[in-house]
Amino acid sequence: MTTAAARVRAAAQHAPLPARPTLRLVPGRAAIAGRVPFAILVGVILGGGLISLLLLHTMAAQDAFRLRDLQRQAATLDDTQQGLQVATQELESPATLAAKARGLGMVPTGSISFVRLRSGRLVGVAKAAPLPAPAVPKPTPSASSTPAKTTKSGASSGSAAHSPAGCPHAHCRTSSRSR
């Protein structure tokens, strides 16, 4: 068998090789046709990215304008709130409340009493407040008026400075002197 294998080998070496096919160039259109869709795809991707970047920049600019407007509005509202707080504090001041109470005919009292809610009992001594003295109209400066006419209510000229919140009532003058 070894001789038979050697004969096959020798015959294969001396046998002519099959002829190779001839090589030729592939037409250029096929290569160009493959690049055109790729170039179009890349162009579409770049164009879409550029447009989306432009839209994002525009939206960011709009948000910046809106933010500035909202900050201005917040500053205006803060100023308004501070003004309202000042006005509320002025209206809640003791002098303003006392003047409004006098305008409604209220008078301060010297006694304080409380009601216990559980038992309903009155704690403290409740005394009726004295009636307010009739209001004396402010004199108008004229040749006929004199300072002596303004003290007819029984108050001395210095008692208004000692009365609480400038109250002209007799009970306020007496309670402020006793303090």
Secondary structure by P-SEA (a helix, b strand, c coil): caaaaaaaaaaaaacccccccbbbbccaaaaaaaaaaaaaaaaaaaaaaaaaaaaaaaaaaaaaaaaaaaaaaaaaaaaaaaaaaaaaaaaacaaaaaaaaaaabbbbbcbbbbbcccccccccbbbbcccccccccccccccccccccccccccccccccccccccccaaaaaaaaac
